[in-house]
């Protein structure tokens, strides 16, 4: 029976510490038609023994993660991105978690990719993709997981992204809270070097203001020095809300139209 052959092959992968496979791989190794293999895989999916985050790509779910309904995302995202041939890095609140700056456990695993991609949910695991066409400009670090090596934005890159994607980061008050913890992992020289590559002035204006509100003169000064090298327009802290002229902070040319309140 084909299903037994499929399970035997998957067991052989697990015995070698591998928890992912492709449809093409099964076709090649079992010598059976795509249609018949898909029928067997459908049964295994219903039994919650495997899951599929992308067409043609499958995850084997070990017993210890059956209640989760999926492998933890950090254990399969590297291989999935390789399968999709997409550069990536773990970003925003999920990245902050790797530096002890996740004030609350993120409910979604956030991944930065070069262009828009559909989010997915498998079991209790939710993965959200965010588009950054300048993906390679962000400095990264690598972390070992039980089954892979994960690429994560550096503390300096994470700080920038949090301010660049405030809605995905829980709003500016939450960004402020995470920054207050993330700053302990940031390197001033690395931050200065990174900012020389950035031209998103409104993001820098907001970031400088938040560092100033945190009372961190060193990081605020670095942002200010970077901005002074360019001509930049007045910006609004949160464009979603109305603003008034009297709210402008001259140092940053920033209209502060939203109160910042830390949760710490």
C-alpha positions in Angstrom: 0.0 0.0 0.0 1.4 3.4 -1.0 0.5 5.1 2.2 2.7 2.7 4.1 5.6 3.3 1.7 5.1 7.1 2.2 5.1 6.7 6.0 8.2 4.5 5.9 10.0 7.1 3.8 9.0 9.8 6.2 10.2 7.7 9.2 13.6 7.4 7.5 13.8 11.2 7.2 13.0 11.6 10.9 15.6 9.0 11.8 18.1 11.3 10.1 16.8 14.4 11.9 14.9 15.8 8.9 11.4 17.0 9.3 10.6 18.4 5.9 10.2 17.0 2.4 8.8 17.9 -1.0 6.3 16.4 -3.3 8.9 16.1 -6.0 11.2 14.2 -3.6 8.5 11.6 -2.9 7.8 11.2 -6.6 11.5 10.6 -7.3 12.1 8.2 -4.4 8.9 6.2 -4.6 8.5 6.1 -8.3 4.7 6.7 -8.1 2.5 9.2 -9.8 1.9 12.7 -8.3 -1.8 12.0 -8.0 -1.5 8.8 -6.0 1.0 10.4 -3.7 -1.2 13.4 -3.1 -4.0 11.1 -2.0 -1.7 9.5 0.6 -0.5 12.9 1.8 -4.0 14.1 2.1 -4.8 11.3 4.6 -1.6 12.0 6.6 -2.6 15.7 6.7 -6.1 14.8 8.1 -4.4 12.7 10.7 -2.3 15.8 11.6 0.9 13.9 11.0 2.1 16.3 8.3 1.3 19.9 7.3 1.9 22.0 4.2 2.8 25.7 4.5 3.5 26.0 0.7 2.4 24.0 -2.4 4.7 21.0 -2.8 6.4 21.5 0.5 5.6 19.5 3.7 6.4 19.4 7.4 6.5 16.2 9.4 4.9 16.9 12.8 6.5 14.9 15.6 4.4 13.6 18.5 5.6 16.3 20.9 4.1 19.0 18.6 0.8 17.4 17.6 -1.1 19.6 20.0 0.5 22.6 18.3 -0.5 21.2 14.9 2.8 22.2 13.4 6.5 22.4 14.0 7.5 25.7 15.8 8.1 28.2 13.0 11.8 28.8 13.9 12.4 25.1 13.1 11.1 25.1 9.6 11.2 28.7 8.2 14.9 28.4 7.1 14.2 25.3 5.0 10.9 26.7 3.7 12.6 29.9 2.5 15.3 27.8 0.8 12.6 25.8 -0.9 10.9 29.0 -2.0 14.3 30.5 -3.0 13.5 33.6 -1.0 16.0 35.7 1.1 14.5 36.5 4.5 15.1 37.4 8.1 13.0 37.0 11.2 11.8 40.5 12.0 10.0 43.0 14.2 8.5 41.6 17.5 9.7 38.1 16.7 13.2 39.3 16.2 13.0 41.3 19.5 12.3 38.0 21.3 15.8 36.8 20.4 17.3 39.8 22.2 15.1 39.6 25.3 13.0 42.5 24.1 9.7 40.7 23.6 7.7 42.5 26.3 4.9 40.0 25.5 5.2 36.7 23.6 4.4 37.6 19.9 1.2 35.9 18.7 2.5 35.8 15.1 5.9 34.8 13.8 7.0 37.7 11.7 9.3 37.2 8.6 10.6 39.9 6.3 10.8 39.0 2.6 11.6 41.1 -0.6 7.9 41.4 -1.8 4.4 40.8 -0.6 3.5 37.2 0.3 0.4 35.6 1.7 0.5 34.8 5.4 -0.4 31.3 6.6 -1.7 29.6 9.6 -1.2 25.9 10.5 -2.6 24.6 13.7 -1.7 27.1 16.3 1.2 28.5 14.4 0.7 31.8 12.5 3.4 33.2 10.2 3.1 36.8 8.8 5.2 38.0 6.0 6.2 41.7 5.6 7.7 43.2 2.5 11.0 45.0 2.4 12.5 45.7 -1.0 15.8 46.7 0.7 16.0 43.4 2.5 19.7 42.9 2.1 20.5 46.3 3.7 19.4 45.1 7.1 22.2 43.6 9.2 21.5 40.1 10.5 22.5 37.6 13.1 22.2 33.8 13.0 20.7 31.6 15.7 20.8 27.8 16.1 17.5 26.1 16.6 17.0 22.3 17.3 16.6 21.7 13.5 18.1 24.6 11.6 20.0 27.9 11.6 17.7 30.9 11.7 18.5 34.4 10.2 17.3 37.2 12.4 17.6 41.0 12.0 20.3 42.5 14.3 19.2 44.6 17.3 20.1 47.7 15.3 18.1 46.5 12.2 15.2 45.4 14.4 15.0 48.9 16.0 14.7 50.5 12.6 12.1 48.0 11.4 9.9 48.4 14.5 9.6 52.1 13.7 9.2 51.5 10.0 6.4 49.0 10.5 4.5 50.4 13.6 1.2 48.8 12.9 2.7 45.3 12.6 4.6 46.1 15.8 1.6 46.9 18.0 1.6 50.7 17.6 4.2 53.3 18.7 3.6 52.8 22.4 4.5 49.1 22.1 7.4 50.0 19.8 8.6 52.4 22.6 8.3 49.6 25.2 10.2 47.1 23.0 12.9 49.7 22.2 13.5 50.3 25.9 14.5 46.6 26.3 16.1 46.2 22.9 18.5 49.1 23.4 20.5 46.9 25.9 21.5 44.7 23.0 22.3 47.5 20.5 25.9 48.5 19.6 26.3 52.3 19.0 29.0 51.9 16.3 27.0 49.2 14.4 23.9 51.4 14.7 25.9 54.4 13.2 27.2 52.3 10.4 23.7 51.0 9.6 22.2 54.4 9.5 24.6 55.6 6.8 22.8 53.3 4.4 19.3 54.6 5.2 17.3 57.3 3.4 13.9 56.8 5.0 14.1 60.1 6.8 10.6 60.0 8.4 11.5 56.7 10.0 14.8 58.2 11.3 12.9 61.3 12.7 10.5 59.0 14.6 13.3 56.8 15.8 15.4 59.7 17.0 12.4 61.1 18.9 11.7 57.8 20.6 15.4 57.5 21.7 15.2 61.0 23.1 12.0 60.1 25.0 13.8 57.0 26.4 16.5 59.4 27.7 19.2 57.7 25.6 21.3 60.6 24.4 23.9 58.6 22.6 21.5 56.8 20.2 19.4 60.0 19.8 22.6 62.0 18.9 23.6 59.4 16.3 20.3 59.7 14.6 20.5 63.5 14.6 24.0 63.4 13.1 22.7 61.2 10.3 19.7 63.5 9.6 21.9 66.6 9.5 23.8 65.2 6.5 20.6 65.5 4.5 17.7 67.8 3.7 14.5 66.3 5.0 10.9 67.4 5.4 8.7 67.7 8.4 7.1 64.3 9.3 4.2 63.1 11.5 4.8 60.5 14.2 1.7 58.5 13.2 0.1 59.4 9.8 -3.1 57.6 10.7 -4.1 60.4 13.2 -4.6 64.1 12.7 -1.9 66.5 13.9 -1.7 70.2 15.0 1.1 72.7 14.3 1.8 73.2 18.0 2.8 69.5 18.4 6.0 69.9 16.4 9.3 68.9 18.0 11.9 71.1 16.3 14.9 68.9 16.8 13.3 66.1 14.7 10.9 68.2 12.6 8.3 65.8 13.9 4.6 66.4 14.6 3.9 64.3 17.7 0.3 63.5 17.3 0.1 60.4 19.5 1.0 60.1 23.2 3.7 57.5 23.9 3.1 55.4 26.9 5.4 52.5 27.9 3.9 49.3 29.2 7.0 48.5 31.3 
